[in-house]
Every structure is written in structure tokens, then in C-alpha cells.
Amino acid sequence: MKYPNKEIVEALRRAYPAGCTVELVQMDDPLAPPPGTLGKVVAVDDIGTIHVAWRNGSGLGVAYGQDRCRRVDHDWESA
């Protein structure tokens, strides 16, 4: 796995600030929530993992360069 540099991590932190809502697009993990699951970003760590509290109770992070999520404008309570 290739780790992102400091500039990429900072860009991820700006794009996915704590509290924003994201939708899972793809995660290569047998315990992953299904695509389309919404969650709240908890933090982005120093290796670019986006830590998410998923709506279904999962806490799996979105790994930089392997998994994909997208920021959504609506809040998960309204979806």
C-alpha cells in the first residue's frame, strides 16, 4: 500500500471535515457496509484513512487508495 504525502492528507481533511456526511461507494472488505450506506466522518488520520461512523453501526475506515466514498450534501437523518 502506498501512503499519501502530507499535502494529500491535508486535502482529504479539507474535503472530508469531521461531521460531514459521506456515502460509501466501494470498500474491499467482507465486513464492509453495503455501497450506498451513509455515515458521518469522525476524522482523517495521518495515512489518509477517513474514519466514519456508518449509519448501520459499523466503524470501518475508508482506506486511501483502496476504498471509495463521496461527500453528500444531505444529512443522513433526512435521507
C-alpha positions in Angstrom: 0.0 0.0 0.0 1.3 3.4 -0.9 0.7 6.1 1.7 -0.3 9.6 0.7 2.0 12.6 1.3 1.3 15.4 3.7 -0.4 17.6 1.0 -2.8 14.8 0.0 -3.7 14.2 3.7 -4.4 17.9 4.2 -6.5 18.0 1.1 -8.5 15.0 2.3 -9.0 16.7 5.7 -10.4 19.8 3.9 -12.6 17.7 1.6 -13.9 15.4 4.5 -14.1 17.5 7.7 -15.3 15.9 10.8 -19.1 15.8 10.9 -19.7 15.8 7.2 -21.9 13.1 5.6 -20.4 10.6 3.2 -21.8 7.7 1.1 -19.9 4.5 0.7 -19.1 3.8 -3.0 -16.8 0.8 -2.7 -14.9 -1.0 0.1 -13.0 -4.2 -0.4 -13.7 -5.8 3.0 -16.1 -8.7 3.7 -17.4 -6.8 6.8 -18.0 -3.5 4.9 -21.3 -1.8 4.9 -23.1 -2.1 1.6 -22.5 0.5 -1.1 -24.8 3.5 -0.6 -24.6 3.4 3.2 -24.3 6.8 4.7 -22.1 7.9 7.6 -20.6 10.8 9.5 -16.9 11.5 9.2 -15.1 11.3 12.5 -11.6 12.2 11.4 -8.9 11.7 8.7 -5.7 10.2 10.1 -2.1 10.7 9.1 -2.2 7.9 6.5 -5.3 9.3 4.8 -7.9 6.9 6.2 -11.3 8.5 6.5 -12.8 7.3 9.8 -16.5 7.1 9.5 -19.4 6.3 11.9 -21.6 4.4 9.5 -25.4 4.6 9.8 -25.6 0.8 10.2 -23.3 0.9 13.3 -20.0 -0.1 11.5 -16.9 1.9 12.2 -14.7 0.7 9.3 -12.5 3.4 7.8 -12.2 4.3 4.2 -8.6 3.4 3.2 -6.8 5.9 1.0 -6.1 4.4 -2.5 -8.2 1.3 -1.9 -11.8 2.2 -0.8 -14.1 5.0 -2.1 -16.7 7.2 -0.6 -18.2 10.5 -1.7 -19.3 13.5 0.3 -23.0 14.2 0.1 -24.8 17.4 0.8 -27.8 16.0 2.6 -27.7 14.8 6.2 -28.2 11.1 6.9 -31.2 11.9 9.2 -33.1 13.4 6.2 -32.3 10.5 3.8 
